[in-house]
Amino acid sequence: MNKEDLLEVVNKAVSLSKADQVEALLVGGESYLTGFANNYIHRNVGEETYELSVRVVIGKKVASASTTDLSYESIKSCVETAETLCKFQKDNEEFVSLPKDNGEEKYFEEVYELPDAETRAEIVKKVVDASKKHDLISSGKFEVEKSQIAIKNSFGIEKYGERTVATLKNIAMGDTSSGFSQESAMSFKDINVDKIIEESLDTALKGRSPISIDPGKYEVILSPYAVEEFLSSMKYLSLTEKNIEEGTSFMKGHFGEKMFNDMITIYDDGNDANTIKMAFDFEGMKKKRVYFVKNGVIENVVNDSFYAYKLGKEPTGHSLPQPNDLGAYPMNFIFEKGTSKLDDMISNVEKGLFVQRFWYTNPMDPVNLVITGMTRDGLFLIENGKITKGVKHMRFTESIITALKNCLEISDNSKIIYEGGTVTTAPYMRIKDFNFSSATEF
Amino acid sequence: MDDVIERALITAKKLGATYADVRIIDRTKENLSLTNREVKVATTRHSRGFGVRVIVDGAWGFFSSVNTAGEEGERVAKIAVEIAKASSKTKIEDAKLKDIEIYQDKVPQPVKIDPFSIPMNKKIAFMLDLDKLMEKEGIIVRNSSMYFSKEWKTFASLEGAYIEMERIVSGAGIQVIATDGREIQVRSYPSSFGGDFARKGYEFIEEMKLSENAERIRDEALQLLKAKLCPTGKMDLVIGPYQMALQLHESVGHPTELDRVLGEEASFAGTSFLTPEKLNNFQFGSKYVNIVADATDPYALGGFPYDDEGVKAKKIYLVKEGIFVGYLNSRETSYKLGLESMGAMRADSFSRIPIIRMTSINLEPGNYTLEELVSGVDNGLLIDVNKSWSIDQKRLNFQFGTEIGYEIKNGKIQDMVKNPTYSGITYEFWRSLDGVGNESYYHTLGLPNCGKGEPMQVMEVSHGSSYARFRNVNVGVKHE
């Protein structure tokens, strides 16, 4: 479907509604994923899907309905279903209004050619052939998507956005070790396949025959992949107005307080040059830059129109498709890079660990952001400023707040990591006294 | 036969497919969520579409569409074939499927009360009543939620299978968050992750006794703020059925998925320590450990009449008297290992390819009463309802936390403890089990949110368990 088709659907939905306020959101597009394992393509899939969601407001009642069938009859039925649900609702006294048009950019289009199945297979073949040469086994994915979004509401908002994203990921596995690499870009041609092969294979080969070490506190260097995973819980536990209201955010009561070292600056910005861009949110609000932490000081959180209007603020442009239980979410999370060279950071460690990746992290104590998880696909001992040996994997149990306070250095480069529609831009970090709570067998 | 199915299958065959199947799914979901007297979510979601899966030149391809008009069958099948041909560029051997019995069947799901027949105002009024019961100073968040879904799925294959199935699901749960300004504590009923879910009608909501338990969880959350911290060290654990559901899920369900064992999930969720040479000879647990994969339970969320390859639902043992004896498998993976196809292939929507998913993974009940299990513990904890979870990518090193715990001293339940956690290595932990509660405590918990696969699929699974007693477990993880 093209821009005009999508806008026609949302316009039709809004025009069919008799509710006091109405919003139509159409999200969809094409996506293809070529998955590989055991050095061959084992899962090769594609889809072309669109879903229309209609949110209606009658007085203080709010309800929504959605459909994947975009025929006139189905759009009409979807609007009627939402209105019927709304009439049977109870008043939501906290609800103020759907968002008003803020006059920002109406269209956002940054699209590149999507590779066909043959081209995707050729790129995967290059990766697996490299693994075969080194007696390694590759698993990963090459995923490409063209996503489209159209929004119309009864307060004059009419927006359309379109972008492409490609992601190549490889895990190279040997008998006793594995290595990881991942890269995303708006055009698949900007993905450096050779670099992916080099990083994942090198990590796997260097980590062979890992040694066991005792759990305990270690100085660590976390790669951008590890930083992204380590901080992931923070996004839904701490950084939204809902988190402040529900008391799960460590930031509550600390705005304006200098909690971390000057070098810690974390923000969200869908229009930043250093992310995969998205100009506006799923309510059509411009994505504003929101600093969570600026030079160590606790600054702000993101919101959607519901929390913004309820609290007498301006929407920051971070709404997910409404309604949902999260409300807002930082989808372009950026941990600002520092000034240190990675090699220098490693040479500054007398005894410590280099962590390529964390896995399956989850919070144990949401307010204090105590997180547990495992290392994966590359854990190395650093001795006298040099990476010396692979190490068997370890479980960490550590507070994000404590780790940010214990940050010693941040690298002068960062990496864009795209997963499930959200983007994190993260640097390498050197952190002291990082707590590993147990070991495992491999 | 539906026109779009017929066209897709004929096109796939004409273009060289040696195997093809088509699934059309028409599904309606209703979600309701109420927080602190305000309705946060009131929505219905209707989706309809179809997916075509093919083997061409010995390799797989899949494509899907939301347009179910007849001619779209040809277009979607053609793209699926192109994708499969590209897949064959890297193939090492041809994809082969285990032969199965081919069915033509139509399976409705009778329920006592159609959940979509209950007006939304009645459902919301009930949730508001629950909200009121949970209200008390110190409780900052009160949440209640309901979920209903109804779907018709048609599965057809080039082999002649043609199966129509109805699936109706109902679920609900309540949760409170309490704070004293310094910390927060959470209590849920019947369990975390949205409560409990089953393949039943609205009668399931009525059976759940939400009203009867709302004030209890409210008060327990407030008591937890004042409770002592979970002790640390090695001690015995009696684990309740709601936490056992998560323990079964992470340390039995996932490691017995044969696609994971064979490396097909390595790029996302990892592999498994239960490698093929361990089948039928590995001491997974103690002699008290009997764990089944059961898709035949008529109400369990992990159950179904046929899987998404047309394999009729079965019940098989994964662990029998402590020995690892079975895998969750597909037609392709069962062929590779020469096993019987047990029917665990499912996709979470028409737009996703089926992958191996848990059915209902259950620890069979034993003979003990709860009192007998507790009376055998000198120094330990009684814990239940999952709060945090993590396990490594081979499913060995786990660390879980629960919402609530009680000390057990000299065979008696004593004070409440907060933030209980425990950790271990999977097979060492299961080998330490020395008693399982009897059928009267047994509960099958529906979990609607098991994530797996790339692209990600969120699947409905379930786990049945009674109380279970484990000896000498690592408890209370320190991080400061």
Interface residues (C-beta under 8 A of the other chain):
Chain A: S31 Y32 L33 T34 G35 F36 A37 N38 N39 Y40 I41 H42 R43 N44 V45 G46 E47 E48 T49 Y50 E51 S53 V62 A63 S64 A65 S66 T67 T68 D69 L70 C78 T81 A82 L85 C86 F88 Q89 K90 N92 E93 E94 F95 D116 A117 E118 R120 A121 E122 V124 K125 V128 I137 S139 G140 K141 E143 K169 N170 I171 M173 E246 G247 T248 P323 N324 D325 W359 Y360 T361 N362 P363 M364 D365 P366 V367 V370 T372 G373 M374 R376 H393 R395 T397 E398 S399 T402 G420 N435 S437 S438 A439 T440 E441 F442
Chain B: S33 E38 V39 K40 V41 A42 T43 T44 R45 H46 S47 R48 G49 G51 A59 W60 G61 F62 F63 S64 S65 V66 I79 E82 I83 A84 K85 A86 S87 K89 T90 K91 I92 P119 M120 N121 I124 A125 L128 I140 V141 I177 T179 E183 I184 L262 G263 E264 E265 A266 S267 G270 F273 S351 R352 I353 I355 K387 S388 W389 S390 I391 D392 Q393 K394 L396 N397 Q399 G401 N419 T421 S423 I425 E454 P455 M456 N474 V477 K478 H479 E480
